[in-house]
Amino acid sequence: MRHVTAYSQLLVKSGVERSYLLSKERLKNLAECESLEDLISQLGDSPYALLLKNIKRPTAAMLQHLFKREFIRVCNKIMDFSPEHVRSFIKSYLRYLEIENLKVIIKMKNVGAPPNLILNALHLYVEEVFGMKEKFIQAVKAENIDSVIKVFKNTVYGPILSEGLTRYKETGLTRFFDFSLDRTYYDRLLLSAENLPRGEREIALLVAGPKVDAFNIIVAFRSKLLGFPPHLTFWTITRRFYRLSERQVRNMVLSDSINSLLNYVKESFYRRFLASYGNIEELVTEFERNINYFILKNIGEKRITTPFTIATPLEIILRKEIEMKNLISVSSGIEFGWKPKDIISVLL
């Protein structure tokens, strides 16, 4: 009974937010817009209207900031009504947004970008979730990458950034920060799911597990395409797996060709998500898309059969996230002058 009470308000709030989601048909209609001004007009009766109403000369980057802001608003609202253990997992899931800000600071500091330019590139409202806004502003003002790392020394990112800094000093390449941050994000996401109470754990793993395994498979493919040596790929992949064994991942990384790697994936649980057409980049894109469909389908089914669980908040957050990504694709496509059918083809 206490379990039902803890989720009762959350069911109502998530139901309201679900009712505001843009339909697939509406997204296709938005892809027909001839300009970003037209896109703003078409969103005039949506949850985005208030954020968009004062924009006079829109750019895709401007709109994308606001689409992310709306996503964060929904996440915060859902977390406000979620049990503590659910909030903890959702924060672990959303951590990638904060990591994006960190990557931006490091890359722009590396090329000597001025603080105001860096600040404009960040999504600081993400810190409504994590509460480190002042740290990020301090990092933007830091003199160099060394100083940026010192700002985050006593945070969750301290050890991760120190690891990347060692290789950065040896090579001058910022990608080692990316490797360390991405790997740690996925490791901790899986650990966060595993630390949940038993019933909730099984549901959260339906999200975290496939995402972690897909990350490792995609890293293996991209490493092969870029010609990275195996030791560099091992730096990047996670230390924890879900439906992949350590041996399977090791075989993928050490495989001597793309075809050999493809055969190892075909021997795993994830063979069902491989496309049978296109080049490797298209295959990887479709693979990731199919994984996300699989996750959303499973969480959607869990939300219906077990509504008084973590499935309810996760489902609305995943759906809102997909909507955000689709609107980002629509706005980018319009700005670049893509044909509507080409924009529609990349929608999730």
PyMOL commands that set and color helices and strands:
alter all, ss='L'
color gray80, all
select helices_A, chain A and resi 2-20+24-30+36-42+49-52+60-80+84-110+115-121+124-130+133-141+145-151+158-171+175-194+198-226+230-236+246-254+258-266+269-273+280-305+311-335+340-345
alter helices_A, ss='H'
color red, helices_A
deselect
rebuild
show_as cartoon
